[in-house]
Amino acid sequence: MLAQEMASRRLAELCLLVTGLCQVWSISQVGQPELNPAVLYPWQQKSSGGVLSRVKRDWIIPPIRVSENSKQVPENLVQIKSDKIFTGEVIYKLEGPGVDQDPKNLFEIDDKTGWIRSMMPLDREKYHSFTLKAFALSPSGERLENPSTIEIVVLDQNDNKPKFSQKEFIGAVAEFSVPGTSVMSVTATDADDPTTDNAMLSYSIIGQESVPPLRINKTMFGINNETGAIYTRDVGIDWEVVKGFRLKVQVADMSGIGLMSEANAVIHVTDINNNPPRFSPDHYTMSAVENKIGFVIGWVNATDKDEPGTRNWQAKYTIVKGDPSGNFAIRTDSVTNEGILSVVKALDYESQTEHTLTLTVENLTPLSIKARYNPLSSATVVVTVVNENEAPRFNKDPIEIMVPESVAPGTLLASNIAYDPDNAKLKYDILRDPEGWLIIDTEAGEIKARKSFNARSPHVKNNIYNAIIRVTDTDAGGISTTASLVITLKETNDFPPQLYPLMGTVCSEPGLKSPGLFLTAVDEDLSPHAEPFTFDLPIEVSANWTIIQANETHAMLKPLVELETREYMVTVLVTDSGSPSLSAFAQVNVTVCSCGKDGDCKSETAAIVGTHVGVSFIALLVIMVSIALLLLLLLLAVAVGNWRRHHIKKGGGLLVEESDDDIRDNVLNYDEQGGGEEDENAFNIDLLRNPVDVGPLPPSFYTPVSGIPRGNQPLRRDYPDNLPSPLYPRKPPADPTAIEDFINKGLEAADHDPNVPPYDTALIYDYEGDGSLAGSLSSIASASSEGDQDYDYLNDWGPRFKKLANMYDPR
């Protein structure tokens, strides 16, 4: 083989050499008579002046071909000569890559003979060709010829083995692939000249091994010798039998007879879904407790011969029969591929004691058309329901009721609100009723109104009152259930409108600028049972007075005729817009006074002076002296009273010890059961009335400093300090636990208020207060009767309790 290769190489070199000599000979043997003299002797052509001139001609040298890796170095390649007619010496020079440029010293020229020779072996894979410049110079360095281009081409030799791009190629093929199915491709490269046979590659498979070994012995794959594409060439690739193949591939240049290299190709066999899953076993028995959800009751199993972990192996279970209400669900365990059966909707033992389910199983990936037809595998699961005591249930949650806020106590609001699945005895109670408006029958569960409702309660939001009802199964150890009771209150017209202020001042002259008395109506009801209000005057009042409606809630009271300057009681009728409407009469204390041009009341002196009745100076002086005498007598009476209070004795001693502390100037008799007539005149008894009856007063009704209604207020003389009155009314505490501080502050405010008597004085009260919101703790309010009680044991406690026993048991 080696001798044949050397002979071929020598023959190729001889052919190239003969071809080059023929080209040189053909150029030198061109017939001169056939050529144009202008072309053959360009330097003898006449110039533009008619004088003959010599033109330098270029050397024409064909490309020089040199075989790479030549061992005959130095080697003469070509000789150049100048054809200029001269008598002197010629010096030849060579320059370019391979001479004086990188890579240097590959070529040189004999400066006298013009021979160009190679100095060392060439490598085509590094340099395909060299382009050099040759010069002919005189001894003085003058350029005799134009530089000539010399091209040296390096001829390729098969000195490089082909190389695979990878040492191992990875591919895959699906099982049961038909012959001719493309699997993968292998690739290789050769550094030799691709235009020659030195780089002409050929691929082949030289070995095959199955994984696991010895499962298949026949040749299963082929390869395209030109492209390296590997394909199947036979049938019988089954993933259940063989998991893959390991091929040994070869590539060679010179169309398969040159240099060679080897590599491995690993082919994995991929699984297709050709095996359906099958239940194993196909019958199961399970149990489930009623009224519980979200728990697993059992597992079912299915087997599959396809590759584990893939969609061809993963099972999907379905309940196809026996669960019309959707009580059960089944899912797949991603690790074991088992079906997990669970309860997702509570079972009812009383309705059905046993459920028979039919399950099917299939893969996530549809079965391949190459698989044998097999129907879906099915299994039967019998689920037995275990009885368990159930909690009672409400028919509705929340329980919604709509009633008028003025519902009568004892009105039935709701009934038949709950039941027990086990028909057990139930007990009802109210867990939350912040206003104490409700009462429930503990056995029947009937909800009734304890008292009328109030839509203005802080526990009513948007006319909705919420309570919580509980029902307990007494036969099951106290299992209970709660439900919300939502009561929507319908607004009713419960309160008549109130008018304020109830006192004021107007001008006696109806034609003045005074606007009259501005009145405001308020109503504790909400719309539509409140504004707009209607203001009217009785017939006996409308002769002298008129009332003008300003807007829906305000009106102005004015006199129709000029009135005397004094106080008048004017009755005003206010009516709301409720259905039915409610009205209320209000007595307004109107003080009529003389007014100035600006509409304000004038003082008494100004009023007198301003009248047309004349008063003489002497009469005015008499009036002033009389007033002074009256004041002097009043001061004298006060002084005598103080002296008597400090010196009167009783029982050999003083009635009151002398002290620096001032006390009330009313001497009380000890046998009186109250404050006495003088004490009643010392303050306004209306301040002790029920605040609800008085009604709210507008801010303009109070004085700016003390907060007390305008008018003549009694002053206390037993308190020396000149302090302003506390602000009234005081704001009630938001927290019930602060009631002690509220009472203490009220006592302190009363003791320091110079405008009213102290509230800790013994007085006669005619107001006993409102009823408590809390239910009675007494046994009198209980459901039991007095006949059920035995009070004889009170006789054993002594004579003090004997009378109490007779009161409850007169027997």
TIPAKOL-855483 format. One line per field, with one value per residue (C-alpha): residue number from 1; x negated, y, z. Coordinates in steps of 0.001 Angstrom, whole numbers. Each point is the difference from the previous one (the first is absolute). Example, Ala and Ser with C-alpha at 12.3 -4.5 7.8 and 13.67 -1.06 7.14 Angstrom:
// residues 2
seq (1, 2)
px (-12300, -1370)
py (-4500, 3440)
pz (7800, -660)
END
This chain:
// residues 811
seq (1, 2, 3, 4, 5, 6, 7, 8, 9, 10, 11, 12, 13, 14, 15, 16, 17, 18, 19, 20, 21, 22, 23, 24, 25, 26, 27, 28, 29, 30, 31, 32, 33, 34, 35, 36, 37, 38, 39, 40, 41, 42, 43, 44, 45, 46, 47, 48, 49, 50, 51, 52, 53, 54, 55, 56, 57, 58, 59, 60, 61, 62, 63, 64, 65, 66, 67, 68, 69, 70, 71, 72, 73, 74, 75, 76, 77, 78, 79, 80, 81, 82, 83, 84, 85, 86, 87, 88, 89, 90, 91, 92, 93, 94, 95, 96, 97, 98, 99, 100, 101, 102, 103, 104, 105, 106, 107, 108, 109, 110, 111, 112, 113, 114, 115, 116, 117, 118, 119, 120, 121, 122, 123, 124, 125, 126, 127, 128, 129, 130, 131, 132, 133, 134, 135, 136, 137, 138, 139, 140, 141, 142, 143, 144, 145, 146, 147, 148, 149, 150, 151, 152, 153, 154, 155, 156, 157, 158, 159, 160, 161, 162, 163, 164, 165, 166, 167, 168, 169, 170, 171, 172, 173, 174, 175, 176, 177, 178, 179, 180, 181, 182, 183, 184, 185, 186, 187, 188, 189, 190, 191, 192, 193, 194, 195, 196, 197, 198, 199, 200, 201, 202, 203, 204, 205, 206, 207, 208, 209, 210, 211, 212, 213, 214, 215, 216, 217, 218, 219, 220, 221, 222, 223, 224, 225, 226, 227, 228, 229, 230, 231, 232, 233, 234, 235, 236, 237, 238, 239, 240, 241, 242, 243, 244, 245, 246, 247, 248, 249, 250, 251, 252, 253, 254, 255, 256, 257, 258, 259, 260, 261, 262, 263, 264, 265, 266, 267, 268, 269, 270, 271, 272, 273, 274, 275, 276, 277, 278, 279, 280, 281, 282, 283, 284, 285, 286, 287, 288, 289, 290, 291, 292, 293, 294, 295, 296, 297, 298, 299, 300, 301, 302, 303, 304, 305, 306, 307, 308, 309, 310, 311, 312, 313, 314, 315, 316, 317, 318, 319, 320, 321, 322, 323, 324, 325, 326, 327, 328, 329, 330, 331, 332, 333, 334, 335, 336, 337, 338, 339, 340, 341, 342, 343, 344, 345, 346, 347, 348, 349, 350, 351, 352, 353, 354, 355, 356, 357, 358, 359, 360, 361, 362, 363, 364, 365, 366, 367, 368, 369, 370, 371, 372, 373, 374, 375, 376, 377, 378, 379, 380, 381, 382, 383, 384, 385, 386, 387, 388, 389, 390, 391, 392, 393, 394, 395, 396, 397, 398, 399, 400, 401, 402, 403, 404, 405, 406, 407, 408, 409, 410, 411, 412, 413, 414, 415, 416, 417, 418, 419, 420, 421, 422, 423, 424, 425, 426, 427, 428, 429, 430, 431, 432, 433, 434, 435, 436, 437, 438, 439, 440, 441, 442, 443, 444, 445, 446, 447, 448, 449, 450, 451, 452, 453, 454, 455, 456, 457, 458, 459, 460, 461, 462, 463, 464, 465, 466, 467, 468, 469, 470, 471, 472, 473, 474, 475, 476, 477, 478, 479, 480, 481, 482, 483, 484, 485, 486, 487, 488, 489, 490, 491, 492, 493, 494, 495, 496, 497, 498, 499, 500, 501, 502, 503, 504, 505, 506, 507, 508, 509, 510, 511, 512, 513, 514, 515, 516, 517, 518, 519, 520, 521, 522, 523, 524, 525, 526, 527, 528, 529, 530, 531, 532, 533, 534, 535, 536, 537, 538, 539, 540, 541, 542, 543, 544, 545, 546, 547, 548, 549, 550, 551, 552, 553, 554, 555, 556, 557, 558, 559, 560, 561, 562, 563, 564, 565, 566, 567, 568, 569, 570, 571, 572, 573, 574, 575, 576, 577, 578, 579, 580, 581, 582, 583, 584, 585, 586, 587, 588, 589, 590, 591, 592, 593, 594, 595, 596, 597, 598, 599, 600, 601, 602, 603, 604, 605, 606, 607, 608, 609, 610, 611, 612, 613, 614, 615, 616, 617, 618, 619, 620, 621, 622, 623, 624, 625, 626, 627, 628, 629, 630, 631, 632, 633, 634, 635, 636, 637, 638, 639, 640, 641, 642, 643, 644, 645, 646, 647, 648, 649, 650, 651, 652, 653, 654, 655, 656, 657, 658, 659, 660, 661, 662, 663, 664, 665, 666, 667, 668, 669, 670, 671, 672, 673, 674, 675, 676, 677, 678, 679, 680, 681, 682, 683, 684, 685, 686, 687, 688, 689, 690, 691, 692, 693, 694, 695, 696, 697, 698, 699, 700, 701, 702, 703, 704, 705, 706, 707, 708, 709, 710, 711, 712, 713, 714, 715, 716, 717, 718, 719, 720, 721, 722, 723, 724, 725, 726, 727, 728, 729, 730, 731, 732, 733, 734, 735, 736, 737, 738, 739, 740, 741, 742, 743, 744, 745, 746, 747, 748, 749, 750, 751, 752, 753, 754, 755, 756, 757, 758, 759, 760, 761, 762, 763, 764, 765, 766, 767, 768, 769, 770, 771, 772, 773, 774, 775, 776, 777, 778, 779, 780, 781, 782, 783, 784, 785, 786, 787, 788, 789, 790, 791, 792, 793, 794, 795, 796, 797, 798, 799, 800, 801, 802, 803, 804, 805, 806, 807, 808, 809, 810, 811)
px (0, -2767, -1974, 3113, 613, -3597, 225, 3206, -1561, -3088, 2261, 1960, -3198, -1253, 3282, -157, -3598, 824, 2957, -2182, -2672, 2632, 1352, -3491, -782, 3305, -749, -3541, 1083, 2680, -437, -1218, 1503, 3432, -255, 605, -3357, 1561, 685, -3259, -2313, 1823, -3245, -642, 3223, -137, 797, 2404, -2924, -803, -3182, -484, 173, -711, 2765, -888, 1845, 1131, -1067, 2779, -574, 2740, 835, -2630, 1389, -1951, 991, 325, -2262, -2682, -3261, -2129, -1051, -1396, 1837, -214, 3442, -368, -2676, 685, -2055, 172, 194, -1229, -2893, -2864, -3671, -144, 770, 3568, 832, 3257, 2002, 3083, 2342, 3434, 1489, -2357, -3046, -344, 3524, 1533, -425, -3603, -2773, 2229, -1250, -3099, -1376, -3506, -772, -2198, 1720, 3604, 835, 2831, -252, 1916, -2081, 2166, 3078, 3350, 3329, 3173, 2167, -1848, -634, 1845, -2022, -2620, -68, -3521, -1541, -3182, -2237, -2870, -2487, -3176, -3140, 798, 3469, 1935, 3149, -419, 3412, 3411, 396, 1423, 2605, -824, 2713, -999, 2858, -491, 1346, 1930, -1044, 2161, -1801, 3071, 2336, 3725, 1308, 3512, 1540, 851, -1449, 3520, 3252, 3390, 3280, 3429, 2529, 3561, 853, 1714, -1475, 275, -3153, -1430, 859, -2674, -1698, -2985, -3064, -3740, -2433, -3756, -2501, -3312, -2674, -1163, 1057, 3779, -262, -2095, 595, -2167, 3104, 2637, 1547, 1972, 1966, 747, 1282, -2519, 1677, 3386, 801, 3478, 824, 518, -2554, 948, 3684, -88, -2694, 1134, -1240, 2621, -1621, -1650, -1948, -269, -3722, -28, 2128, -458, 3801, 916, 3397, 1893, -313, 2079, 3066, 215, -1116, 2079, -617, 1232, -2808, -2918, -656, -2665, -2918, -3714, -1463, -3642, -311, -3004, -932, -2802, -1301, -927, 3633, -472, -3486, -2108, -660, 2696, 1494, 2590, 2762, 2984, 3710, 2374, 3660, 2707, 3258, 2936, 3230, 3388, 3336, 697, 951, 3214, 142, 1858, 1615, -1604, 2202, 3299, 2236, -362, 1932, -293, 1847, 679, 1398, 2976, -87, -3755, -1734, -3541, -1289, -1384, 1963, -2293, -2344, 427, -2868, -672, -3044, -1530, -2888, -1012, -2945, 580, 125, 1182, 3466, 233, -141, 1821, 3565, 3161, 2850, 3669, 3202, 2439, 2907, 1538, -631, 2798, -307, -3756, -843, -3278, -3139, -3045, -3489, -3288, -3063, -2800, -2571, 1800, 2573, 2743, 3489, 883, 3749, 1343, 3287, 546, 3680, 1423, 1742, 3305, 549, 3716, 318, -2278, -2052, -2049, -1445, -1214, -2465, -1292, -3495, -1931, -3691, -1879, -3311, -556, -1199, 2452, -766, -2164, 1511, -2775, 1356, 2329, 3623, 933, 3139, -348, -694, 2667, 311, 2815, -238, 2644, 41, 1871, 1218, -660, 2717, -1021, 2052, 606, 287, 3349, 460, 1737, 2460, -1559, -3198, 266, 3603, 1382, 2965, 1576, 2166, 1100, -2063, 3122, 807, 2135, -1648, 834, 310, -1164, -2959, -1178, 767, -1068, -3531, -2016, 187, -2160, -892, 77, 3372, -1558, 1464, -1168, -573, -43, -1617, -1188, -3756, -28, 2763, -1706, 3243, 1957, 2809, 535, 1257, -54, 1898, -2721, 1899, 2080, -2558, 2590, -1565, 2147, -467, -690, 674, 265, -3063, -1782, -1628, -2186, -1808, -3818, 281, 2201, -1994, 1861, 3260, -1437, -249, -2077, 392, -1358, 2188, -1350, 1660, -1393, 547, 714, -151, -3544, -2031, 483, -733, 1198, 311, 352, 1670, 278, 3336, 198, 2902, 782, 1925, 2614, 170, 3298, 1247, -491, -923, 1733, -2166, -1433, -387, -2815, -868, 2950, -796, -1234, 398, 1779, 681, 3356, 136, 788, -1322, -3597, -2907, 117, 323, 2118, -714, -1695, 1388, -1419, 1814, -1776, 1274, -1572, 1479, -1855, 1140, 2710, 1622, -1762, -428, 1483, 1852, 3154, 311, 3452, 1551, 3353, 2826, -109, -3712, 33, 1812, -3158, -2734, -1091, -2493, -1834, -1517, -3700, -935, 775, -1163, 144, 2631, 178, 2461, 944, 2709, 2668, 858, -1878, 20, -742, -3516, 470, -179, 2456, 715, 410, 1212, -1537, 1146, -2733, 899, -2414, 318, 429, 2743, 2033, -1379, -592, 461, -1075, 931, -2816, 331, -2483, -781, -363, -1209, 1225, -2253, -470, -2656, -2257, -463, -2437, 2611, -1641, 1856, -612, -610, 2849, -1341, -354, 3476, 1446, -1893, 897, 3737, 2242, 1105, -2025, -1569, -1056, -3364, 1571, 1999, -3121, -1911, 2732, -170, -3777, 183, 2674, -2150, -2942, 2137, 1218, -3569, -1010, 2883, -933, -3605, 1129, 2286, -2842, -2314, 2592, 637, -3680, -310, 2992, -1283, -3246, 1504, 3260, -318, 2003, -29, -2536, -2283, -235, 2006, -3106, -3499, -1843, -2241, -1824, 1716, 3103, 3143, 3391, 1965, 3186, 501, 1705, 2220, -1026, 3562, 394, -46, -1622, -1507, 2910, 1822, -2901, -2372, 2307, -133, -3786, -382, 1900, 1554, 163, -3719, 796, 2499, -557, -2425, 1844, 3186, -1778, -1410, -3170, -643, -1908, -3452, 1464, 2224, -2992, -2119, -3457, -1832, 2021, 2097, 3144, 3224, 546, 2189, -224, -2010, -185, -3377, -1508, -1223, -1538, -2976, -2420, -2050, 994, -506, 1668, 2659, -986, 1060, 3343, 1131, -2983, -928, 829, -2890, -601, -1401, 2357, -3002, -510, 3337, -1687, -2143, 3088, 1945, -2941, -522, 3750, -86, -3043, 1646, 3174, -1916, -1884, 2925, 1081, 3205, 1899, 350, -2263, 1343, -893, 2697, 2870, 2768, 3315, -313, 2929, -2038, -1095, -1987, 323, 123, -3256, -989, -1226, 2376, 1301, -2088, 2870, 1792, 3226, -843, -833, 2257, 780, 3002, 52, 1775, -3134, -2008, -236, -854, 280, -3759, 30, 1657, -3166, -2146, 1434, 2737, -1323, 686, 3294, 1880, -1640, 1215, 3559, -128, -761, 2021, 3001, 1030)
py (0, 2429, -772, 611, 3304, 1166, -990, 1991, 3028, -165, -317, 3083, 2006, -1071, 1050, 3410, 489, -940, 2361, 2905, -648, -107, 3356, 1562, -1559, 1193, 3531, -52, -1603, 2476, 921, 3584, 613, -733, 2621, 3683, 1834, 2512, -2800, -1903, 3062, 2621, 1840, 705, 1959, 3648, 2567, 2858, 2033, -2599, -1143, -3678, -776, -3189, -1357, -2364, -3248, -2110, -3582, -2498, -2999, -2648, -1191, -2279, -3125, -1495, -3150, 316, -2008, -306, -1439, 1313, 3308, 2333, -491, 2220, 1123, 2471, 2280, 3544, 2092, 3546, 452, 3585, 667, 1176, -643, 184, -2423, -749, -628, -1871, 608, -1752, 1232, -856, -2566, -2921, 2114, 3172, -145, -2582, -2861, 929, -2035, -2410, 1212, 1746, 1142, -228, 3675, -825, -2934, 872, -3506, -53, -2957, -1306, -263, -2305, -2313, 1817, -732, 583, -38, 3132, 1829, -856, 2375, 2782, 3135, 1431, 2979, -444, 2953, 458, 2706, 1486, -50, 3573, -1037, 1327, -2024, -1432, -1646, 419, -2419, -3312, -1949, -3601, -2232, -3215, -2493, -2731, -3342, -2080, -3431, -2385, 682, 573, -2646, 864, 836, -489, 3134, -1994, -3085, -1196, 897, -294, -728, -1525, -2089, -884, -3629, -1764, 2489, -1152, -620, 3170, 2166, 2672, -341, 2372, 1232, -181, 2580, 119, 2464, -326, 2735, -989, 1795, -512, 176, -3173, -3585, 627, 1481, -2193, -1766, -3221, -1207, -3557, -2000, -2598, -1220, -272, -924, -15, 1285, -2319, -2145, -2832, 936, 595, -1455, 1066, 3221, 2618, 3199, 1245, 3166, 2212, -194, 3550, 1963, -2107, -257, -3095, -1657, -3165, -2893, -2700, -441, -1298, 2904, -467, 2103, -2843, -2194, 2367, 3444, 1147, -742, 876, 313, 336, 2241, 640, 2751, -159, 2432, -778, -1185, -2605, -1367, 2668, 960, -1012, 977, -1579, 1242, -1339, 623, -703, -422, -27, -1771, 2178, -1449, 512, -556, -3457, -1555, 1157, -3, -2855, -142, -2479, -1036, 1152, -158, 2061, 486, 3244, 1929, 3721, 1918, 2202, 3811, 198, 1310, 257, -3360, -3037, -3239, -2290, -697, -1909, -1391, -282, -1383, 1189, -1520, 3319, 2065, 1114, 3733, 885, 1043, -3415, -1567, 2545, -1048, 2096, -1426, 887, -727, -917, -1416, -1, 3621, 2201, 2536, 450, -1223, -1636, 994, -1946, 1246, -1625, -376, 1327, -2332, -3327, 582, -1178, 1487, 1809, -11, 2704, 1544, 3577, 355, -1162, -3357, -543, -3318, 668, 470, -2789, -2538, -1396, 1329, -2216, 1827, -1037, 1275, 39, 693, 1320, 1744, 3723, -571, -1623, -3585, -354, -1301, -2608, -1530, -2937, 978, -413, 1355, 2260, -1890, 465, -777, -61, 1761, -591, 2844, -644, 3134, -8, 1661, 2898, 2264, 3240, 3509, 1754, 2162, 3296, 208, 3332, 1719, 2914, 185, 3166, 1855, 3355, 1653, 3554, 1589, 549, -3700, -922, -2040, -3680, 99, -3251, 744, -3449, -3663, -3420, 1223, -3256, -3784, -2988, -2682, -2636, 1249, 862, 2396, 3583, 2917, 3614, 3079, 3472, 521, 3653, 2586, 3245, 1954, -2805, 337, -3721, -3041, -3595, -3107, -2416, -3064, 1173, 2534, 2736, 3465, 2835, 3687, 743, 3721, 2549, 653, 3302, 713, 2661, -2561, -19, -3713, 703, 690, 966, -1097, -3496, -1631, -3186, -2764, -3552, -3038, -3359, -3406, -2965, -3711, -1074, -3703, 151, 1459, 3634, 222, 3428, 2239, 3761, 2246, 3735, 1748, 3076, 2299, 2806, 2759, 1915, 3615, 1029, 3370, -327, 3502, 3334, 2925, 2315, 3767, 2174, 2516, 312, 3607, 3017, 3704, 1804, 3656, 1473, 1932, -2406, 2315, 114, -1957, -2566, -3461, -1313, -3156, -2728, -3428, -3445, -3351, -3310, -3559, -3150, -1979, -436, 818, -255, 443, 3273, 3079, 1871, 1450, 2122, 2970, 1323, 2362, -509, 2330, 1962, 689, 710, 3297, 1655, -2352, -1661, -2767, -111, -3273, 567, -3517, -3618, 321, 3719, 2700, 3602, 1245, 3690, 2302, 1229, 3144, 2239, -1628, 1159, -572, -3027, -3819, -2011, -3752, -921, -3507, -1517, -3252, -2048, -2971, -2488, -1799, -3509, -2418, 513, 3392, 1094, 3492, 1780, 3327, 2127, 3010, 2680, 2760, 3073, 3253, 2990, 3037, 3348, -76, 2522, 678, -2915, -2410, -579, 402, 3340, 296, 971, 3540, 479, -1337, 2445, 2947, -987, 9, 2987, 190, 2741, -556, 3009, 212, 152, -3226, -1740, 1141, -1338, -3373, -216, 898, -2630, -2651, 978, -282, -3429, -1203, 1373, -1819, -3220, 219, 667, -3052, -2181, 1250, -667, -3477, -862, 1245, -2070, -3118, 117, 773, -1947, -2871, -3185, -2296, 2133, 242, 1571, -1432, 116, 374, 3142, -768, 1755, -2205, 1477, -2110, 400, 2965, -2110, -1283, -3404, -1578, -3479, -1340, 826, -2868, 1900, 3298, 2158, 2743, 2417, -2635, -719, 3678, -40, -1897, -1157, -3413, -696, -757, -3256, -1170, -2879, 1268, -1994, 2009, 3315, -898, 1260, 3731, 1786, 1493, 3537, -771, -133, 2852, 184, -553, -2100, -2098, 681, 953, 3722, 1599, 1011, -2798, -330, 737, -1832, 2195, -2772, -340, 2952, -634, 1892, -2786, -571, -2678, -3412, -822, -1821, -2462, -2190, -2724, -3496, -2455, -2309, -2755, -1377, -571, 3804, 611, 561, 2809, 1437, 159, 1510, 2688, 760, 495, 2233, 2072, 399, 1065, 2693, 1315, 3420, 87, -2978, -1558, -2949, -3266, -1797, 1949, -2123, 581, -1525, -1776, -882, -1776, -3539, -591, -2298, -3756, -1954, -1542, -3077, -2843, -606, -2241, -542, -3275, 1993, 405, -3676, -2476, -1775, 979, 950, -3207, -1883, 1754, -1046, 2897, -1860, -81, 3775, -619, -1839, 3095, 1925, 2518, 2497, -2334, -1361, 3057, -386, -3614, 1106, 2519, -2725, -2790, 1454, -3494)
pz (0, 981, -3221, -2088, 1745, -657, -3644, -394, 1590, -2324, -3025, 1047, 415, -3442, -1605, 1596, -1113, -3608, -2, 1198, -2640, -2726, 1055, -65, -3393, -1503, 1033, -1438, -3290, -1016, -3683, -413, -3496, 1415, 2776, -210, 125, 2349, 2362, -579, 149, 2010, 835, -3718, -481, -946, 2479, -569, -1476, -2623, 1757, 760, 3732, 1985, 2252, 2872, -85, 3034, 706, -526, 2317, 549, 3555, 1477, 1717, 2887, 1876, 3755, 2277, -2738, 1328, -2943, 1449, -1050, -3324, -3077, -1040, -2894, -1600, -1122, -2479, -1197, -3821, 63, -2444, 2075, 468, 3744, 2872, 1330, 3669, 865, 3163, 1521, 2721, 1532, 2444, 393, -794, 2025, 1525, 2322, -380, -856, -1623, -1876, -3419, -1414, -3401, -1415, -669, -2984, -1720, 931, 1311, 2591, 2352, 3085, 3158, 2209, -279, -360, 1819, -2032, 3123, 1146, -3321, -3191, -2247, -52, -2177, -460, -1887, -2135, -992, -2536, 1162, -1353, 2163, 929, 1246, -2952, -788, -3469, -323, 1563, 2958, -1034, 2102, 768, 1509, 1726, 642, 2613, -1188, 2598, 1212, 2058, 3239, 2335, 1384, 115, 3488, 1491, 1523, 3174, 1589, 789, -1714, 1794, -1776, 602, -1882, 946, 459, -2895, -2507, -3613, -2087, -1470, 3035, 481, 3381, 120, -1966, 628, -1415, -673, -1557, -1906, -85, -3519, -3179, -329, -3788, -77, 980, 3023, 1728, -1626, 3054, 252, 3120, 1098, 3024, 1107, 3246, 1810, 3639, 1659, 3515, 1868, -1912, -2309, -150, -3786, -2269, -3448, -1548, 868, -1398, -3157, -867, -3084, -955, -1357, 2557, 3149, 584, 2053, -642, 933, -2397, 1707, 2230, 3541, 2184, 3183, 3129, 2204, -1537, -645, 1463, -2517, -2351, -112, -3536, -1062, -3093, -2269, -2431, -2668, -2644, -3575, -355, 2680, -910, 1660, 3572, 2606, 3412, 2308, 2422, 1976, -623, 2917, -1002, 2693, -682, 1140, 1297, -1623, 1733, -1297, 3371, 1742, 3831, 1699, 3472, 2358, 1821, -1454, 3135, 3225, 3273, 2007, 2745, 633, 2979, -747, 255, -542, -3107, -1294, 1269, -1865, 206, -2075, -2930, -3280, -2094, -3746, -1865, -3288, -2023, -1549, 1240, 3638, 643, -3514, -1127, -1722, 3494, 2154, 704, 125, 2065, -547, 1930, -2759, 2010, 3473, 1089, -1398, 2857, -330, 3518, -1075, -1894, -1156, -821, -1046, 2200, -2228, 1579, 306, -2796, 2385, 140, 3263, 735, 2365, 1190, -1183, 911, 3300, -11, 1779, 1687, 360, -3789, -1301, 1914, -2910, -3284, -2864, -2260, -3430, -896, -3295, -644, -3027, -767, -236, -3582, -2414, -976, -3118, -3217, -27, 3209, 67, 703, 3638, 1714, 3038, 3182, 2726, 3696, 2575, 3392, 2709, 2598, 3269, 1830, 3754, 2087, 2233, 2215, -1902, 1276, -400, -3061, -650, -2860, -980, 970, 393, 1233, -1582, 1513, -895, 2683, 868, 2725, 2089, 107, 2974, 2788, -310, -3806, -1637, -2247, -1184, 582, -1291, -451, 490, -86, 972, -2610, 2760, 1313, 3343, 2559, -529, 2328, -1197, 1532, -1018, 12, -985, 441, 1078, 442, 1671, -2542, -590, 1882, -1238, 1036, 1084, -1253, -2963, -1297, -524, 3, 1382, 700, 3673, -540, -2775, -2107, -485, -3359, 1646, 2141, -401, -793, -3035, -3154, -3168, 1663, 586, 3425, 379, 2553, 310, 681, 1213, -202, 1973, -420, 3577, -875, -1375, 2796, -886, -3739, -1065, -3039, -228, -2552, -500, 485, -2242, 875, -2419, 1784, -1943, 1100, 1640, 1123, 3765, 1132, -547, -1042, 2654, -296, 1299, 1243, 2376, 844, -1869, -741, -2813, -737, 848, -3259, -2856, -2677, 1268, -1389, 2814, -1578, 2835, 2023, -2019, 994, -796, 40, 642, -57, 1425, -2860, -3250, -3508, -1295, 3418, 840, -2174, -1760, 3001, -27, 2395, 978, 2577, 1755, -1025, 3256, -520, -3726, 596, 1374, -1202, -3197, -763, -3328, -1299, -854, -1191, 865, 3624, 879, 337, 1244, 2646, -353, 1386, -2388, 1988, 2383, 3433, 3502, 1271, 2229, -88, -2053, -49, -3667, -855, -3152, -1627, -1766, -2248, -1638, -3344, 1404, -926, 2071, 924, 3594, 1400, 3153, 1610, 1356, 2339, -1064, 2537, -2197, 1514, -2005, 307, -1651, -2671, -1571, -3651, -273, 1385, 3412, 3276, 1819, 3754, 2348, 459, -3706, -495, 2480, -1418, -3470, 658, -734, 3669, 1738, 3435, 2063, 1681, 3525, -626, -1241, 3089, 2294, -1723, 421, 3725, 552, -1615, 2223, 3162, -1012, -522, 3419, 1727, -1812, 1206, 3564, -47, -1208, 2754, 2732, -1363, 100, 3601, 1148, -1679, 1972, 3469, 381, 2508, 384, 3068, 1816, -2989, -3416, -2889, -2143, 1347, -930, -2917, -2744, -2567, -1576, -112, -1637, 1352, 304, 3565, -228, 2591, 919, -81, -3708, -2519, -2810, -926, 1262, -1826, 175, -1306, -2921, -968, 46, -3275, -3031, 677, -3756, 37, 1803, -2595, -2436, -2683, -2649, 596, -359, -3430, -1643, -134, -2725, 616, -241, 3002, 2366, 1254, -1530, 3295, 2413, -2384, 2146, -1825, -310, 2635, 3630, 1637, 3803, 1519, 2911, 2803, 2063, -2347, 207, -3126, -3111, -2509, -3356, -237, -1428, -3528, -336, -1084, 806, -2494, 1328, 228, -2958, 2217, 2710, 2266, 250, 1704, 3388, -1409, -1698, 3307, 1905, -2609, 96, 3774, -271, -2758, 2084, 3100, -1932, -2072, 1377, -2075, 1499, 3405, 851, -1311, 3199, 1868, 1270, -2555, -942, -3370, -2167, -2694, 670, -3166, -3045, 180, -261, -3333, 1836, 721, 3501, 2209, 2408, 164, -435, -3706, -433, -1709, 3269, 2132, 3656, 748, -876, 2718, 3623, 2304, 3307, 306, 596, 3429, 1039, -531, 2911, 763, -2533, -2909, 1347, -1177, -3446, -152, 805, -2856, -2593, 1553, 1922, 1023)
END
